[in-house]
Amino acid sequence: MAWEPERHFAWREGTALVDWQIESRGGKTVVRMVQSGFLGEADWEKESFDSTSYAWKFMLLSLRVALEQHRGAARQVAWPRVKTNLTREETYRQLTSAGGIFEKGAESALRAGQAYALRTATGENWSGTVELLEPPRGFCVSVREMNDALVRMTIEGAPGKIEAQLRRSA
């Protein structure tokens, strides 16, 4: 839809428009991204907006980490997804409680912007920083033991169509 190399690009998907502007400012690159096209007329629109907002936070964080810490390295992504009939709140509670993703309950160890150290339910030690924390939608942590990979747990979908996802990008 729009393309100016190294300055501007945009695309439309359905009613949504995603517009990126890139500029150099004070020796740094500034990226401005705006997504529009949400009508706000129904519950599914609110869910779509909330889901998109959370996903973009992760995607932009992932872009920053890739450029600052892994520039030039090939990215690897693993993204298992599981559908559930539980509510978002119940799914989040089960995945962050003892025996979910972690050996012991994670809720008290996960604080936005803070360091954490947890053992997974499969016996791996994870430590790093809590990059995003938005219960009951999900969280994102850096994992030192995986070369500072980002691991994002997210719970998406409208009631009755909930999907739990665990995404690792390194």
RODO-2510 file (C-alpha; in nm, 4 decimals, decimal comma):
residues 170
     n   res          X          Y          Z
     1     m     0,0000     0,0000     0,0000
     2     a     0,2904     0,2391     0,0783
     3     w     0,6618     0,1901     0,0263
     4     e     0,9470     0,4396     0,0659
     5     p     1,2685     0,2423     0,1294
     6     e     1,4211     0,3138     0,4714
     7     r     1,1439     0,5661     0,5550
     8     h     0,7864     0,4425     0,5314
     9     f     0,5785     0,1354     0,4576
    10     a     0,2180     0,0381     0,5205
    11     w    -0,0257    -0,2410     0,4419
    12     r    -0,3960    -0,3065     0,4767
    13     e    -0,5478    -0,6292     0,6013
    14     g    -0,9278    -0,6265     0,6040
    15     t    -1,0309    -0,3047     0,7798
    16     a    -0,6942    -0,2709     0,9562
    17     l    -0,4183    -0,0434     0,8323
    18     v    -0,0653    -0,0917     0,9703
    19     d     0,1597     0,2062     0,9027
    20     w     0,5332     0,2210     0,9854
    21     q     0,7507     0,5323     0,9753
    22     i     1,1262     0,5106     1,0293
    23     e     1,3594     0,8026     1,0945
    24     s     1,7062     0,8695     1,2259
    25     r     1,7121     1,0900     1,5343
    26     g     2,0225     1,1700     1,7399
    27     g     2,2198     0,8715     1,6099
    28     k     1,9339     0,6286     1,6799
    29     t     1,6604     0,4823     1,4649
    30     v     1,3084     0,5719     1,5708
    31     v     1,0275     0,3433     1,4561
    32     r     0,6676     0,4645     1,4777
    33     m     0,3980     0,2061     1,4134
    34     v     0,0249     0,2796     1,4078
    35     q    -0,2471     0,0247     1,3488
    36     s    -0,5955     0,1577     1,2823
    37     g    -0,9267     0,0215     1,1655
    38     f    -1,0860    -0,0986     1,4886
    39     l    -1,4538    -0,0116     1,4925
    40     g    -1,5193    -0,0780     1,8622
    41     e    -1,8786    -0,1814     1,7997
    42     a    -1,8786    -0,5349     1,9412
    43     d    -1,7105    -0,7572     2,1984
    44     w    -1,5047    -0,9279     1,9278
    45     e    -1,3684    -0,5866     1,8234
    46     k    -1,2560    -0,5197     2,1815
    47     e    -1,0948    -0,8643     2,1984
    48     s    -0,9281    -0,8032     1,8633
    49     f    -0,7963    -0,4644     1,9780
    50     d    -0,6707    -0,5974     2,3145
    51     s    -0,5115    -0,9000     2,1498
    52     t    -0,3456    -0,6908     1,8805
    53     s    -0,2200    -0,4373     2,1343
    54     y    -0,0590    -0,7109     2,3464
    55     a     0,0892    -0,8839     2,0404
    56     w     0,2451    -0,5622     1,9056
    57     k     0,4095    -0,4952     2,2437
    58     f     0,5779    -0,8334     2,2144
    59     m     0,6629    -0,7980     1,8455
    60     l     0,8238    -0,4558     1,8947
    61     l     1,0127    -0,5829     2,2012
    62     s     1,1264    -0,8828     1,9961
    63     l     1,2447    -0,6521     1,7165
    64     r     1,4411    -0,4375     1,9636
    65     v     1,6040    -0,7413     2,1285
    66     a     1,6906    -0,8944     1,7904
    67     l     1,8569    -0,5721     1,6721
    68     e     2,0340    -0,4888     1,9981
    69     q     2,1427    -0,8357     2,1105
    70     h     2,1252    -1,0705     1,8124
    71     r     2,1989    -0,8520     1,5078
    72     g     2,2825    -1,0650     1,2057
    73     a     2,1915    -1,3949     1,3752
    74     a     1,9330    -1,6189     1,2139
    75     r     1,6161    -1,6238     1,4245
    76     q     1,4541    -1,9440     1,5370
    77     v     1,0929    -1,9452     1,6515
    78     a     0,8973    -2,2220     1,8236
    79     w     0,5265    -2,1555     1,8752
    80     p     0,3101    -2,4388     2,0122
    81     r    -0,0593    -2,3544     2,0549
    82     v    -0,3333    -2,5394     2,2410
    83     k    -0,7072    -2,4723     2,2343
    84     t    -0,8981    -2,4867     2,5628
    85     n    -1,2541    -2,4518     2,6856
    86     l    -1,1351    -2,2765     3,0020
    87     t    -1,1668    -1,9017     3,0468
    88     r    -0,8629    -1,6808     2,9935
    89     e    -0,8361    -1,6296     3,3701
    90     e    -0,8538    -2,0043     3,4447
    91     t    -0,6007    -2,0823     3,1721
    92     y    -0,3568    -1,8190     3,3013
    93     r    -0,3969    -1,9462     3,6586
    94     q    -0,3303    -2,3086     3,5552
    95     l    -0,0258    -2,2223     3,3428
    96     t     0,1351    -2,0019     3,6095
    97     s     0,0498    -2,2277     3,9061
    98     a     0,2765    -2,5065     4,0305
    99     g     0,3038    -2,7800     3,7684
   100     g     0,1935    -2,5529     3,4829
   101     i     0,4851    -2,4065     3,2904
   102     f     0,6969    -2,3911     3,6035
   103     e     0,7729    -2,6387     3,8816
   104     k     0,6515    -2,3953     4,1484
   105     g     0,3933    -2,1216     4,1086
   106     a     0,5274    -1,8312     3,9049
   107     e     0,2908    -1,5484     3,9945
   108     s     0,4950    -1,4268     4,2931
   109     a     0,8222    -1,4478     4,0932
   110     l     0,6993    -1,2545     3,7894
   111     r     0,7196    -0,8749     3,8323
   112     a     0,7372    -0,6478     3,5268
   113     g     1,0871    -0,5138     3,4682
   114     q     1,2359    -0,7296     3,7444
   115     a     1,4785    -1,0215     3,7440
   116     y     1,3368    -1,3697     3,7966
   117     a     1,4702    -1,7247     3,8398
   118     l     1,2396    -2,0250     3,7989
   119     r     1,2626    -2,3951     3,7224
   120     t     1,0318    -2,5227     3,4491
   121     a     0,8006    -2,8183     3,5016
   122     t     1,0368    -3,0137     3,2715
   123     g     1,3394    -2,9387     3,4929
   124     e     1,5125    -2,6527     3,3072
   125     n     1,6374    -2,3480     3,4952
   126     w     1,5258    -2,0160     3,3502
   127     s     1,6472    -1,6755     3,4639
   128     g     1,6403    -1,3291     3,3156
   129     t     1,4070    -1,0322     3,3156
   130     v     1,0280    -1,0109     3,3050
   131     e     0,9865    -0,7991     2,9911
   132     l     0,6043    -0,7838     2,9788
   133     l     0,3436    -0,8868     3,2335
   134     e    -0,0276    -0,8526     3,1591
   135     p    -0,2298    -1,1113     3,3537
   136     p    -0,4491    -1,2818     3,2489
   137     r    -0,3457    -1,2183     2,8874
   138     g     0,0132    -1,3349     2,9350
   139     f     0,3765    -1,2512     2,9995
   140     c     0,7122    -1,2345     2,8236
   141     v     1,0478    -1,3169     2,9821
   142     s     1,4057    -1,3172     2,8590
   143     v     1,5847    -1,6474     2,9261
   144     r     1,9621    -1,6280     2,9812
   145     e     1,9987    -2,0044     2,9537
   146     m     1,8664    -1,9847     2,5952
   147     n     2,1078    -1,7111     2,4811
   148     d     1,8700    -1,4396     2,6038
   149     a     1,5793    -1,5715     2,3979
   150     l     1,2360    -1,4238     2,4583
   151     v     0,9610    -1,6583     2,5747
   152     r     0,6069    -1,5272     2,5576
   153     m     0,3060    -1,7011     2,7057
   154     t    -0,0173    -1,5595     2,5722
   155     i    -0,3817    -1,6520     2,6016
   156     e    -0,5887    -1,5291     2,3071
   157     g    -0,9388    -1,5557     2,1757
   158     a    -1,2953    -1,4834     2,2663
   159     p    -1,4709    -1,6857     2,5391
   160     g    -1,5260    -2,0406     2,4178
   161     k    -1,2434    -2,0053     2,1627
   162     i    -0,9430    -1,9567     2,3917
   163     e    -0,5974    -2,0614     2,2727
   164     a    -0,2896    -2,0798     2,4964
   165     q     0,0382    -2,0144     2,3164
   166     l     0,4004    -2,0364     2,4207
   167     r     0,6361    -1,8622     2,1786
   168     r     1,0148    -1,8792     2,1996
   169     s     1,2207    -1,6591     1,9711
   170     a     1,5967    -1,6615     1,9782
***
